[in-house]
Amino acid sequence: MKAYRLLTEEDTSAFCHKVTLALSKGWELHGSPAYAFDAETGKMRCAQAVTKDVDGVVYDPDMKLGQL
């Protein structure tokens, strides 16, 4: 199974740490990062898609993708 996640966070070092943690757990970058202004909070937000091939797992909509 190929798992997909979209990591998002305000434009702080926390976003880089979130992506780095996912990479350290075997997730791979998928596409380019996105950067946009959140008018509701007045802050910039970042997003990065990541994917991971997971053997022996059957998709379930209740699964916690971050724990794969």
ZADO-1210 file (C-alpha; in nm, 4 decimals, padded with zeros to 6 digits):
<atoms>
<atom x="00.0000" y="00.0000" z="00.0000" code="MET" pos="1"/>
<atom x="00.1190" y="00.3526" z="-00.0698" code="LYS" pos="2"/>
<atom x="00.0250" y="00.5906" z="00.2108" code="ALA" pos="3"/>
<atom x="-00.0127" y="00.9668" z="00.1558" code="TYR" pos="4"/>
<atom x="-00.0023" y="01.2550" z="00.4012" code="ARG" pos="5"/>
<atom x="-00.0110" y="01.6321" z="00.3626" code="LEU" pos="6"/>
<atom x="00.1938" y="01.7923" z="00.6368" code="LEU" pos="7"/>
<atom x="00.0976" y="02.1513" z="00.7221" code="THR" pos="8"/>
<atom x="00.2147" y="02.4025" z="00.9778" code="GLU" pos="9"/>
<atom x="00.2738" y="02.7726" z="01.0265" code="GLU" pos="10"/>
<atom x="00.5941" y="02.8983" z="00.8673" code="ASP" pos="11"/>
<atom x="00.8201" y="02.8284" z="01.1652" code="THR" pos="12"/>
<atom x="01.0927" y="02.5777" z="01.2415" code="SER" pos="13"/>
<atom x="00.8141" y="02.3468" z="01.3658" code="ALA" pos="14"/>
<atom x="00.7213" y="02.2795" z="01.0025" code="PHE" pos="15"/>
<atom x="01.0773" y="02.1776" z="00.9154" code="CYS" pos="16"/>
<atom x="01.0886" y="01.9520" z="01.2217" code="HIS" pos="17"/>
<atom x="00.7562" y="01.7899" z="01.1229" code="LYS" pos="18"/>
<atom x="00.8850" y="01.7128" z="00.7724" code="VAL" pos="19"/>
<atom x="01.2232" y="01.5944" z="00.9041" code="THR" pos="20"/>
<atom x="01.0519" y="01.3586" z="01.1493" code="LEU" pos="21"/>
<atom x="00.8420" y="01.2094" z="00.8689" code="ALA" pos="22"/>
<atom x="01.1539" y="01.1619" z="00.6532" code="LEU" pos="23"/>
<atom x="01.3341" y="00.9917" z="00.9424" code="SER" pos="24"/>
<atom x="01.0431" y="00.7440" z="00.9615" code="LYS" pos="25"/>
<atom x="01.0755" y="00.6449" z="00.5955" code="GLY" pos="26"/>
<atom x="00.8304" y="00.8876" z="00.4343" code="TRP" pos="27"/>
<atom x="00.9450" y="01.0410" z="00.1044" code="GLU" pos="28"/>
<atom x="00.8796" y="01.3888" z="-00.0317" code="LEU" pos="29"/>
<atom x="00.6097" y="01.3970" z="-00.2992" code="HIS" pos="30"/>
<atom x="00.6051" y="01.7064" z="-00.5177" code="GLY" pos="31"/>
<atom x="00.7043" y="02.0574" z="-00.4229" code="SER" pos="32"/>
<atom x="00.6181" y="02.2335" z="-00.0978" code="PRO" pos="33"/>
<atom x="00.3409" y="02.4937" z="-00.0948" code="ALA" pos="34"/>
<atom x="00.3433" y="02.8283" z="00.0834" code="TYR" pos="35"/>
<atom x="00.0326" y="03.0426" z="00.1364" code="ALA" pos="36"/>
<atom x="-00.1029" y="03.3277" z="00.3451" code="PHE" pos="37"/>
<atom x="-00.3719" y="03.2325" z="00.5981" code="ASP" pos="38"/>
<atom x="-00.5944" y="03.5429" z="00.6076" code="ALA" pos="39"/>
<atom x="-00.7798" y="03.4163" z="00.9145" code="GLU" pos="40"/>
<atom x="-00.4661" y="03.4044" z="01.1313" code="THR" pos="41"/>
<atom x="-00.2574" y="03.6583" z="00.9402" code="GLY" pos="42"/>
<atom x="00.0319" y="03.4104" z="00.9134" code="LYS" pos="43"/>
<atom x="00.2065" y="03.2210" z="00.6385" code="MET" pos="44"/>
<atom x="00.1530" y="02.8431" z="00.6235" code="ARG" pos="45"/>
<atom x="00.3596" y="02.5690" z="00.4632" code="CYS" pos="46"/>
<atom x="00.2514" y="02.2334" z="00.3219" code="ALA" pos="47"/>
<atom x="00.4455" y="01.9313" z="00.1976" code="GLN" pos="48"/>
<atom x="00.3049" y="01.6053" z="00.0658" code="ALA" pos="49"/>
<atom x="00.4830" y="01.2837" z="00.1661" code="VAL" pos="50"/>
<atom x="00.4283" y="00.9206" z="00.0673" code="THR" pos="51"/>
<atom x="00.5420" y="00.5876" z="00.2048" code="LYS" pos="52"/>
<atom x="00.5213" y="00.2316" z="00.0700" code="ASP" pos="53"/>
<atom x="00.3954" y="00.0049" z="00.3472" code="VAL" pos="54"/>
<atom x="00.4012" y="-00.3733" z="00.2997" code="ASP" pos="55"/>
<atom x="00.1396" y="-00.5982" z="00.4563" code="GLY" pos="56"/>
<atom x="-00.1004" y="-00.3177" z="00.5459" code="VAL" pos="57"/>
<atom x="-00.4535" y="-00.2942" z="00.4109" code="VAL" pos="58"/>
<atom x="-00.5997" y="00.0545" z="00.3919" code="TYR" pos="59"/>
<atom x="-00.8543" y="00.1457" z="00.6577" code="ASP" pos="60"/>
<atom x="-00.9978" y="00.4992" z="00.6774" code="PRO" pos="61"/>
<atom x="-00.9558" y="00.4893" z="01.0566" code="ASP" pos="62"/>
<atom x="-00.5804" y="00.4173" z="01.0462" code="MET" pos="63"/>
<atom x="-00.3398" y="00.6702" z="01.1912" code="LYS" pos="64"/>
<atom x="-00.1153" y="00.7478" z="00.8937" code="LEU" pos="65"/>
<atom x="00.1456" y="00.9224" z="01.1086" code="GLY" pos="66"/>
<atom x="00.2052" y="00.5962" z="01.2942" code="GLN" pos="67"/>
<atom x="00.2984" y="00.3987" z="00.9811" code="LEU" pos="68"/>
</atoms>
